[in-house]
Amino acid sequence: AAWDAAGAAETKWQTKRLFGYLKEGEECAKTV
């Protein structure tokens, strides 16, 4: 169960990072 929680947190972090990256890309696209 503890391992599952850690895995879920890791997945959440990666998703957050991915969305942040995509959002940054959008901002860059707007600037160009």
GROMACS elastic network, one bead per residue, 0.5 to 0.9 nm:
[ bonds ]
;  ai    aj funct       b0    kb
    1     5     6  0.62715   500
    1     6     6  0.86670   500
    2     5     6  0.51124   500
    2     6     6  0.62753   500
    2     7     6  0.86091   500
    3     6     6  0.50796   500
    3     7     6  0.61141   500
    3     8     6  0.86011   500
    4     8     6  0.60888   500
    4     9     6  0.85672   500
    5     8     6  0.50683   500
    5     9     6  0.61699   500
    5    10     6  0.85466   500
    6     9     6  0.51065   500
    6    10     6  0.61140   500
    6    11     6  0.85868   500
    7    10     6  0.50416   500
    7    11     6  0.61265   500
    7    12     6  0.85522   500
    8    11     6  0.50600   500
    8    12     6  0.60885   500
    8    13     6  0.85664   500
    9    12     6  0.50281   500
    9    13     6  0.61424   500
    9    14     6  0.86224   500
   10    13     6  0.50877   500
   10    14     6  0.61909   500
   10    15     6  0.85869   500
   11    14     6  0.50800   500
   11    15     6  0.60811   500
   11    16     6  0.84860   500
   12    15     6  0.51000   500
   12    16     6  0.60599   500
   12    17     6  0.84943   500
   13    16     6  0.50470   500
   13    17     6  0.60660   500
   13    18     6  0.85181   500
   14    18     6  0.60216   500
   14    19     6  0.85932   500
   15    19     6  0.61333   500
   15    20     6  0.84234   500
   16    19     6  0.52258   500
   16    20     6  0.60601   500
   16    21     6  0.85143   500
   17    21     6  0.60628   500
   17    22     6  0.86166   500
   18    22     6  0.61831   500
   18    23     6  0.85423   500
   19    23     6  0.60110   500
   19    24     6  0.84490   500
   20    23     6  0.50697   500
   20    24     6  0.60997   500
   20    25     6  0.85580   500
   21    24     6  0.50536   500
   21    25     6  0.61723   500
   21    26     6  0.86916   500
   22    26     6  0.62690   500
   22    27     6  0.87351   500
   23    26     6  0.50305   500
   23    27     6  0.63558   500
   23    28     6  0.86952   500
   24    27     6  0.50721   500
   24    28     6  0.62392   500
   24    29     6  0.85996   500
   25    28     6  0.50135   500
   25    29     6  0.61027   500
   25    30     6  0.86444   500
   26    30     6  0.62247   500
   26    31     6  0.86973   500
   27    30     6  0.51267   500
   27    31     6  0.63623   500
   27    32     6  0.88729   500
   28    31     6  0.51216   500
   28    32     6  0.63562   500
   29    32     6  0.53173   500
